[in-house]
Amino acid sequence: MNTKQPKPILTGQRIKTRKRDEKEKYDPSGFRDAILLGLVEAGDDIDQAYKFLDKAGGQLDYRRYTEVLLDILLAGGILEPGGTVAGDDDKKTKLCVFGCEENVVAVGTFSQVITNLIRRYKYMKKMLEDEMSKVLMFLKAFSKAERAKLAMVTGIFMAKGEIPATCLNSLYNEVLVKEGIALEFVLVLFKVWLDEKDINSVSSALRKAQLEKKLILFLPFTKQSMANFEQHFTDAGLKAIVDYQLTVQENETRKELQTDIITMIEEETGTNEEIVELCKEYMVNNNKPENEVITLVWYSVMKSTEWNKKEELVGDQATKHLKKYSSIFSGFTTQAKSEMTLLLKIQDYCYDNSQFLKYFSKMVMLLYHTDVLSEEVIIKWYKESHSTKGKSVFLEQIAKFVEWLEKAEEESDSDEEEEDD
């Protein structure tokens, strides 16, 4: 046990503190004034403004006051809760995004100041994301022109990858959506973004932010229909976004149907006839060709059971499973094109799932005998229409069956000729 007594302290004695232990008082107003002073000296010269800001980073505590700095560069001063800029005019600057002319060139030129600072002081990157998320919530407090310029700079930042699309979650605010402010904002933003990047880049960012299914929610609640979405975005010159959203919606509908088929098979809650009816309804409502639907049906049926891990047993399991649901396949193989599509999907599936590799011919023969695949399509596949996946293996497997089909076809033709005679 430590019995050492502390040294007595005389009354009035000054206790020395290390400088690094002293913390300066948080003074955002003082920081703002120092920044504004430098910007005043720069005048309207953006290059001089950046040189000052770059140099000031070594003298002012940017790490501590990043939010204040970004407030100034975006809105011209410190943003109070709600979005108003604090202070009188002498506490604000026009050398900011809101002070730019209302066009992409002007906003883009000034945005480079922020981009350069973030690349110079890398800790600011995450702060910019937080700043944009905050500022977008204040849209109602800004003028229409300020909102337009903010939309432009947001689109530029997203195109450059400076901020993620998750910032757009701030727009799902009841007031912003109801009053059409959110919609007005994204129409400008996407136009700028697509002028910088292609739709693949934009869709990738939206998917990463899990926003690809939520774009329609930017419309006022009473107008959230695909027809209204298509009209607003097309009128704004954003047909690429409309096409993308239609594709997303189509894929979602497709996934829902596949899930329903798998559930009906797994839980035995629907007959083959009911599954066929469900798929035909999807085909009609979505104007889908039969050969596209058969692909969905094939993968749904194959995903609806747990396959035996023992390769020697999976062949019999597959034939029993396919035989049980063959009438579903036959509902969507009324055309030669659909039959060929199915046969090619079987080839792909057996190649991609190695435990089925040696059972390809067995599966094809079963579907032939259940009137799903015709001899004409099988022979055509064998001679010219097969894919390269596992080509040599599958052709060898099915060669004898094709030979038998050709002989049967010749005999059938011969019998018909004799009858004609």
VEXSE-581772 format. One record per residue (C-alpha): z, y, x. Coordinates in Angstrom, 2 decimals. Each point is the difference from the previous one (the first is absolute). Example, Ala and Ser with C-alpha at 12.3 -4.5 7.8 and 13.67 -1.06 7.14 Angstrom:
residues 2
+---------+---------+---------+
:      c3 :      c2 :      c1 :
+---------+---------+---------+
:    7.80 :   -4.50 :   12.30 :
:   -0.66 :    3.44 :    1.37 :
+---------+---------+---------+
end
This chain:
residues 421
+---------+---------+---------+
:      c3 :      c2 :      c1 :
+---------+---------+---------+
:    0.00 :    0.00 :    0.00 :
:   -0.94 :    3.41 :    1.32 :
:    3.16 :    2.14 :    0.31 :
:   -1.71 :    2.91 :    1.73 :
:    0.95 :    3.24 :   -1.70 :
:   -2.63 :    2.66 :   -0.75 :
:    0.18 :    3.15 :    2.07 :
:    1.69 :    2.90 :   -1.77 :
:   -2.26 :    2.83 :   -1.13 :
:    1.23 :    3.54 :    0.46 :
:   -0.27 :    2.34 :   -2.95 :
:   -3.18 :    2.05 :    0.25 :
:   -1.61 :   -2.35 :    2.52 :
:   -3.81 :   -0.21 :   -0.40 :
:   -1.41 :   -3.52 :   -0.28 :
:   -3.34 :   -0.29 :    1.79 :
:   -2.85 :   -1.67 :   -1.91 :
:   -3.17 :   -1.31 :    1.58 :
:   -3.13 :    1.83 :   -1.02 :
:   -1.66 :   -3.16 :   -1.24 :
:    2.90 :   -0.53 :   -2.42 :
:   -0.45 :    3.42 :   -1.54 :
:   -2.24 :   -0.04 :   -3.07 :
:   -1.79 :    3.15 :   -1.02 :
:    0.31 :    1.10 :   -3.59 :
:   -2.97 :   -1.04 :   -2.15 :
:   -1.94 :    3.20 :   -0.49 :
:   -3.34 :   -0.53 :   -1.77 :
:   -0.37 :    3.73 :   -0.73 :
:    0.38 :    0.86 :    3.68 :
:   -2.56 :   -2.65 :    0.93 :
:   -2.40 :    1.32 :   -2.66 :
:    0.34 :    3.55 :    1.29 :
:   -0.79 :   -1.11 :    3.55 :
:   -3.13 :   -1.86 :   -1.21 :
:   -1.15 :    2.90 :   -2.18 :
:    0.38 :    2.43 :    2.88 :
:   -2.35 :   -2.07 :    2.15 :
:   -2.51 :   -0.40 :   -2.85 :
:   -0.03 :    3.74 :   -0.61 :
:   -0.96 :    0.54 :    3.63 :
:   -2.82 :   -2.57 :   -0.40 :
:   -1.44 :    2.00 :   -2.91 :
:   -2.82 :   -1.92 :   -1.68 :
:   -0.90 :   -1.91 :    3.15 :
:    0.67 :   -3.69 :   -0.71 :
:   -0.49 :   -0.99 :    3.64 :
:    2.61 :    2.55 :    1.13 :
:    2.32 :   -1.23 :   -2.75 :
:   -0.26 :   -3.57 :    1.28 :
:    0.59 :    1.10 :    3.61 :
:    3.16 :    1.78 :   -1.10 :
:    1.21 :   -2.99 :   -2.07 :
:   -0.75 :   -2.42 :    2.82 :
:    1.91 :    2.10 :    2.52 :
:    2.85 :    0.71 :   -2.41 :
:    0.68 :   -3.73 :   -0.26 :
:    1.59 :    0.19 :    3.44 :
:    2.34 :    2.82 :   -1.03 :
:    0.77 :   -0.61 :   -3.67 :
:    1.54 :   -3.18 :   -1.38 :
:   -3.04 :   -1.45 :   -1.77 :
:    1.63 :   -3.39 :   -0.41 :
:    2.82 :    1.53 :   -2.03 :
:   -2.13 :    2.48 :   -1.94 :
:   -3.21 :   -1.98 :   -0.60 :
:    0.36 :    0.27 :   -3.78 :
:    0.34 :    3.78 :    0.22 :
:   -2.98 :    0.25 :    2.34 :
:   -2.18 :   -2.07 :   -2.35 :
:    1.14 :    2.06 :   -2.99 :
:   -1.19 :    3.11 :    1.83 :
:   -3.35 :   -1.50 :    1.04 :
:   -0.71 :   -1.27 :   -3.51 :
:    1.50 :    2.63 :   -2.30 :
:    0.69 :    2.97 :    2.28 :
:    3.78 :   -0.15 :   -0.08 :
:    3.04 :   -2.15 :   -0.76 :
:   -0.42 :   -1.90 :   -3.25 :
:    3.00 :    0.04 :   -2.30 :
:    0.73 :   -2.85 :   -2.44 :
:   -2.63 :    0.27 :   -2.71 :
:   -2.71 :    1.34 :    2.29 :
:    0.52 :    3.77 :    0.24 :
:   -0.23 :    1.58 :    3.45 :
:    3.32 :    1.56 :    1.05 :
:    0.31 :    3.67 :    0.94 :
:   -2.02 :    3.16 :   -0.33 :
:   -3.53 :    0.47 :    1.32 :
:    1.28 :    0.76 :    3.49 :
:    1.46 :   -3.52 :    0.07 :
:   -3.40 :   -1.56 :   -0.68 :
:   -3.31 :   -0.38 :    1.82 :
:   -3.56 :   -0.21 :   -1.23 :
:   -0.94 :   -2.08 :    3.04 :
:    0.53 :   -3.26 :   -1.88 :
:   -1.88 :   -2.41 :   -2.29 :
:    0.80 :    2.08 :   -3.08 :
:   -1.32 :    3.08 :    1.80 :
:   -3.40 :   -1.57 :    0.74 :
:   -3.15 :    0.70 :   -1.96 :
:   -0.49 :   -2.53 :   -2.79 :
:   -2.56 :   -2.21 :    1.71 :
:    0.11 :   -3.19 :    2.03 :
:   -1.30 :    1.61 :    3.21 :
:    2.75 :    2.62 :    0.12 :
:    2.75 :   -2.44 :   -0.95 :
:   -1.36 :   -2.60 :    2.42 :
:   -0.04 :    2.48 :    2.88 :
:    3.63 :    0.96 :   -0.55 :
:    1.07 :   -3.61 :   -0.58 :
:   -1.01 :   -0.72 :    3.59 :
:    2.98 :    2.10 :    1.10 :
:    2.35 :   -2.42 :   -1.77 :
:   -1.94 :   -3.04 :    1.25 :
:    0.17 :    1.24 :    3.61 :
:    3.74 :    0.67 :   -0.25 :
:    0.64 :   -3.49 :   -1.38 :
:   -1.97 :   -1.57 :    2.81 :
:    1.86 :    2.18 :    2.52 :
:    3.43 :   -0.67 :   -1.50 :
:   -0.34 :   -3.55 :   -1.29 :
:    3.38 :   -0.05 :   -1.76 :
:   -1.50 :    2.41 :   -2.54 :
:   -2.38 :   -2.63 :   -1.45 :
:    2.62 :   -1.69 :   -2.20 :
:    1.37 :    3.43 :   -0.91 :
:   -3.45 :    1.06 :   -1.22 :
:   -0.09 :   -3.00 :   -2.33 :
:    3.41 :    0.97 :   -1.42 :
:   -1.06 :    3.65 :   -0.23 :
:   -3.17 :   -0.76 :   -1.95 :
:    1.89 :   -2.30 :   -2.38 :
:    2.45 :    2.84 :   -0.62 :
:   -2.57 :    2.77 :   -0.38 :
:   -2.13 :   -1.99 :   -2.48 :
:    2.98 :   -0.14 :   -2.34 :
:    0.00 :    3.83 :   -0.09 :
:   -3.61 :    0.37 :   -1.22 :
:    0.97 :    1.61 :   -3.30 :
:    1.60 :    2.91 :    1.90 :
:   -3.23 :    0.78 :    1.88 :
:   -3.03 :    1.93 :   -1.21 :
:   -3.20 :   -1.85 :   -0.89 :
:   -1.63 :    1.24 :    3.22 :
:    2.99 :   -1.12 :    2.08 :
:   -0.10 :   -3.44 :   -1.63 :
:   -3.71 :   -0.28 :    0.78 :
:    0.57 :    0.88 :    3.67 :
:    2.91 :   -2.42 :    0.20 :
:   -2.23 :   -2.73 :   -1.48 :
:   -2.62 :    0.76 :    2.63 :
:    2.42 :   -0.23 :    2.92 :
:    1.54 :   -3.18 :   -1.45 :
:   -3.46 :   -1.57 :   -0.20 :
:   -0.71 :    1.06 :    3.60 :
:    3.29 :   -1.45 :    1.26 :
:   -0.60 :   -3.29 :   -1.81 :
:   -3.54 :   -0.23 :    1.35 :
:    1.35 :    0.47 :    3.53 :
:    2.78 :   -2.53 :   -0.58 :
:    2.69 :    2.64 :    0.60 :
:    1.78 :   -0.91 :   -3.24 :
:   -0.15 :   -3.15 :   -2.18 :
:   -1.17 :   -0.12 :   -3.59 :
:    3.58 :   -0.79 :   -1.05 :
:    0.54 :    3.77 :   -0.05 :
:   -1.97 :    0.03 :   -3.25 :
:    2.92 :   -1.73 :   -1.73 :
:    1.53 :    3.48 :   -0.31 :
:   -2.72 :    0.84 :   -2.51 :
:    1.27 :   -2.59 :   -2.49 :
:    2.37 :    2.64 :   -1.30 :
:    0.23 :    0.25 :   -3.79 :
:   -0.69 :    3.75 :   -0.10 :
:   -2.83 :   -0.10 :    2.59 :
:   -1.73 :   -2.83 :   -1.87 :
:    0.57 :    1.40 :   -3.49 :
:   -1.36 :    3.46 :    0.86 :
:   -3.05 :   -1.39 :    1.82 :
:    1.11 :    1.43 :    3.36 :
:    0.05 :   -3.42 :    1.66 :
:   -3.55 :   -0.78 :   -1.20 :
:   -1.30 :    3.42 :    1.09 :
:    1.56 :   -0.56 :    3.44 :
:   -1.39 :   -3.49 :    0.67 :
:   -3.51 :    0.97 :   -1.08 :
:   -0.10 :    2.59 :    2.79 :
:    1.80 :   -2.27 :    2.47 :
:   -2.34 :   -2.99 :   -0.47 :
:   -3.07 :    2.23 :    0.28 :
:    1.19 :    1.27 :    3.40 :
:    1.08 :   -3.46 :    1.12 :
:   -3.35 :   -1.57 :   -0.89 :
:   -1.86 :    2.79 :    1.77 :
:    1.88 :   -1.03 :    3.16 :
:    0.12 :   -3.79 :   -0.45 :
:   -1.85 :   -2.66 :   -2.00 :
:    1.34 :   -1.81 :   -3.06 :
:    0.99 :   -3.04 :    2.08 :
:    2.39 :    2.11 :    2.05 :
:    1.44 :    1.65 :   -3.12 :
:    0.39 :   -3.31 :   -1.87 :
:    1.70 :   -1.57 :    3.01 :
:    2.56 :    2.83 :    0.13 :
:    0.62 :   -0.22 :   -3.75 :
:    0.43 :   -3.77 :    0.19 :
:    2.46 :    0.35 :    2.89 :
:    2.00 :    2.48 :   -2.08 :
:   -0.22 :   -2.34 :   -3.04 :
:   -1.67 :    2.74 :   -2.03 :
:   -3.32 :   -1.72 :   -0.74 :
:    1.11 :   -0.96 :   -3.54 :
:    1.77 :    3.29 :   -0.73 :
:   -2.74 :    2.64 :    0.25 :
:   -0.38 :    0.15 :   -3.77 :
:    3.66 :    1.11 :   -0.21 :
:   -0.96 :    3.41 :    1.42 :
:   -1.55 :    0.77 :   -3.40 :
:    2.22 :    1.53 :   -2.72 :
:    1.76 :   -2.74 :   -1.96 :
:   -2.10 :    0.43 :   -3.15 :
:   -3.25 :   -0.25 :    2.00 :
:    0.72 :   -3.05 :    2.13 :
:   -3.08 :   -2.04 :   -0.86 :
:   -2.79 :   -1.25 :    2.24 :
:   -2.53 :    2.03 :   -1.98 :
:    1.89 :    3.26 :    0.68 :
:    0.55 :   -0.95 :    3.63 :
:   -3.71 :   -0.66 :    0.45 :
:   -0.93 :    3.30 :   -1.63 :
:    2.39 :    2.20 :    2.03 :
:   -0.77 :   -1.60 :    3.35 :
:   -3.76 :   -0.18 :   -0.57 :
:   -0.12 :    3.66 :   -1.06 :
:    1.86 :    0.85 :    3.23 :
:   -2.64 :   -1.80 :    2.09 :
:    2.24 :   -2.98 :    0.67 :
:   -2.19 :   -2.87 :   -1.25 :
:    1.06 :   -2.04 :    3.04 :
:    3.62 :    0.12 :   -1.20 :
:   -1.09 :   -1.01 :   -3.51 :
:   -1.94 :   -3.00 :    1.33 :
:    2.94 :   -0.96 :    2.20 :
:    2.43 :    0.22 :   -2.91 :
:   -2.29 :   -2.09 :   -2.21 :
:   -0.13 :   -2.65 :    2.73 :
:    3.80 :    0.03 :    0.29 :
:    0.35 :   -0.33 :   -3.76 :
:   -2.56 :   -2.81 :   -0.07 :
:    1.80 :   -1.87 :    2.79 :
:    3.29 :    0.39 :   -1.82 :
:   -1.49 :   -1.39 :   -3.22 :
:   -1.47 :   -2.87 :    1.99 :
:    3.37 :   -0.78 :    1.61 :
:    1.71 :    0.06 :   -3.38 :
:   -2.52 :   -2.48 :   -1.40 :
:    0.40 :   -2.29 :    3.00 :
:    3.78 :    0.13 :   -0.40 :
:   -0.33 :   -0.84 :   -3.71 :
:   -2.26 :   -3.00 :    0.72 :
:    2.33 :   -1.35 :    2.68 :
:    3.04 :    0.45 :   -2.26 :
:   -1.70 :   -1.70 :   -2.97 :
:   -0.89 :   -3.00 :    2.19 :
:    3.31 :   -0.22 :    1.86 :
:    2.18 :    0.38 :   -3.07 :
:   -2.45 :   -1.77 :   -2.33 :
:    0.15 :    2.92 :   -2.44 :
:   -3.72 :    0.00 :   -0.76 :
:   -2.79 :   -2.49 :   -0.60 :
:   -3.27 :   -0.07 :    1.92 :
:   -1.71 :    1.52 :   -3.03 :
:    2.49 :    2.88 :   -0.08 :
:   -0.53 :    0.66 :    3.70 :
:   -3.77 :    0.04 :   -0.50 :
:    0.41 :    2.43 :   -2.90 :
:    2.22 :    2.28 :    2.11 :
:   -2.57 :    0.04 :    2.82 :
:   -2.88 :    0.68 :   -2.38 :
:    1.89 :    2.93 :   -1.47 :
:    0.44 :    1.38 :    3.54 :
:   -3.69 :   -0.59 :    0.71 :
:   -1.10 :    1.93 :   -3.11 :
:    2.53 :    2.86 :    0.26 :
:   -0.76 :    0.61 :    3.66 :
:   -3.73 :   -0.75 :   -0.14 :
:    0.30 :   -2.73 :    2.63 :
:   -2.73 :   -2.56 :    0.74 :
:    0.81 :   -3.69 :   -0.42 :
:   -0.39 :   -0.77 :    3.71 :
:    2.75 :    2.51 :    0.83 :
:    2.38 :   -1.47 :   -2.56 :
:   -0.49 :   -3.57 :    1.27 :
:    1.20 :    1.13 :    3.42 :
:    3.22 :    1.34 :   -1.53 :
:    0.43 :   -3.18 :   -2.06 :
:   -0.49 :   -2.25 :    3.05 :
:    2.63 :    1.69 :    2.13 :
:    2.44 :    0.26 :   -2.93 :
:   -0.24 :   -3.73 :   -0.74 :
:    0.42 :   -0.89 :    3.68 :
:    3.05 :    2.28 :    0.33 :
:    1.67 :   -1.40 :   -3.09 :
:    1.43 :   -3.09 :    1.67 :
:    1.92 :   -0.87 :    3.14 :
:   -2.22 :   -2.19 :    2.17 :
:    1.33 :   -3.09 :    1.71 :
:    0.63 :    0.61 :    3.70 :
:   -1.21 :   -3.51 :    0.83 :
:   -3.73 :    0.19 :    0.56 :
:   -0.61 :   -3.59 :   -1.10 :
:    1.48 :    0.75 :   -3.44 :
:   -1.52 :    3.40 :   -0.72 :
:   -3.46 :   -1.44 :   -0.80 :
:    1.18 :   -1.94 :   -3.05 :
:    2.19 :    2.92 :   -1.06 :
:   -2.97 :    2.37 :    0.18 :
:   -2.31 :   -2.21 :   -2.08 :
:    2.66 :   -0.50 :   -2.70 :
:    0.72 :    3.72 :   -0.09 :
:   -3.67 :    1.01 :   -0.19 :
:   -0.75 :   -2.64 :   -2.63 :
:    2.83 :    1.29 :   -2.18 :
:   -1.35 :    3.56 :    0.07 :
:   -3.74 :   -0.71 :    0.29 :
:   -0.65 :    1.34 :   -3.50 :
:    1.17 :    3.45 :    1.20 :
:   -2.64 :   -0.08 :    2.73 :
:   -2.72 :   -1.18 :   -2.37 :
:    0.72 :    3.02 :   -2.21 :
:   -1.32 :    2.23 :    2.80 :
:   -2.79 :   -2.08 :    1.55 :
:   -2.63 :    0.34 :   -2.70 :
:   -2.40 :    1.56 :    2.53 :
:   -1.34 :   -1.40 :    3.27 :
:    1.22 :    3.12 :    1.85 :
:    3.56 :   -0.64 :   -1.17 :
:   -0.20 :   -3.66 :    1.05 :
:   -1.21 :    1.01 :    3.45 :
:    2.80 :    2.56 :    0.30 :
:    2.57 :   -2.65 :   -0.85 :
:   -1.48 :   -2.49 :    2.47 :
:    0.08 :    2.58 :    2.79 :
:    3.62 :    0.86 :   -0.83 :
:    0.90 :   -3.68 :    0.20 :
:   -1.65 :   -0.13 :    3.43 :
:    1.94 :    3.09 :    1.14 :
:    3.26 :   -1.37 :   -1.37 :
:   -0.33 :   -3.39 :    1.67 :
:   -0.90 :    1.66 :    3.29 :
:    2.87 :    2.51 :   -0.13 :
:    2.55 :   -2.64 :   -1.09 :
:   -0.43 :   -2.80 :    2.51 :
:    1.87 :   -2.64 :   -2.06 :
:   -2.93 :    0.10 :   -2.46 :
:   -2.68 :   -0.23 :    2.69 :
:   -0.80 :   -3.67 :   -0.47 :
:    0.24 :    0.12 :   -3.79 :
:   -2.82 :    2.47 :   -0.61 :
:   -2.50 :   -2.61 :   -1.20 :
:    2.63 :   -1.64 :   -2.20 :
:    0.68 :    3.31 :   -1.76 :
:   -3.70 :    0.77 :   -0.45 :
:   -0.70 :   -3.47 :   -1.40 :
:    2.83 :    0.35 :   -2.51 :
:   -1.32 :    3.36 :   -1.22 :
:   -3.47 :   -1.55 :   -0.30 :
:    1.28 :   -2.86 :   -2.14 :
:    1.95 :    2.44 :   -2.22 :
:   -3.19 :    2.04 :   -0.60 :
:    1.20 :    3.07 :    1.89 :
:   -2.62 :   -0.24 :    2.79 :
:   -3.60 :   -1.13 :   -0.52 :
:   -2.09 :   -2.14 :    2.35 :
:   -2.53 :    2.83 :    0.44 :
:    2.63 :    2.40 :    1.32 :
:    1.63 :   -2.61 :    2.25 :
:   -3.37 :   -0.94 :    1.53 :
:   -0.94 :    3.66 :    0.46 :
:    3.37 :    0.68 :    1.66 :
:   -0.57 :   -2.97 :    2.32 :
:   -3.51 :    1.02 :    1.03 :
:    0.17 :    3.78 :    0.26 :
:    2.90 :    1.84 :   -1.61 :
:    3.09 :   -1.27 :    1.85 :
:    2.01 :    2.40 :    2.16 :
:    0.66 :   -0.55 :    3.69 :
:    3.68 :   -0.82 :   -0.50 :
:    0.48 :   -3.66 :    0.91 :
:   -3.70 :   -0.51 :   -0.59 :
:   -0.49 :   -3.16 :    2.08 :
:    3.15 :   -1.69 :   -1.34 :
:   -0.74 :    0.68 :   -3.65 :
:   -3.71 :   -0.82 :    0.17 :
:    0.77 :   -3.33 :    1.62 :
:    2.68 :   -0.76 :   -2.60 :
:   -2.26 :    0.61 :   -2.95 :
:   -3.30 :   -1.31 :    1.39 :
:    0.17 :   -3.42 :   -1.72 :
:    0.96 :    1.56 :   -3.32 :
:   -2.92 :    2.43 :    0.21 :
:   -2.32 :   -2.89 :    0.86 :
:    1.23 :   -1.84 :   -3.10 :
:   -0.54 :    3.15 :   -2.12 :
:   -3.57 :    0.39 :    1.25 :
:   -0.83 :   -3.63 :   -0.78 :
:    1.54 :    0.30 :   -3.45 :
:   -2.04 :    3.14 :   -0.59 :
:   -3.23 :   -1.75 :    1.12 :
:    0.71 :   -2.96 :   -2.29 :
:    0.68 :    2.36 :   -2.87 :
:   -3.31 :    1.81 :    0.61 :
:   -1.81 :   -3.34 :    0.21 :
:    1.49 :   -1.16 :   -3.31 :
:   -1.07 :    3.25 :   -1.65 :
:   -3.58 :   -0.46 :    1.27 :
:   -0.13 :   -3.56 :   -1.38 :
:    1.20 :    1.25 :   -3.39 :
:   -2.73 :    2.68 :    0.03 :
:   -2.62 :   -2.67 :    0.72 :
+---------+---------+---------+
end
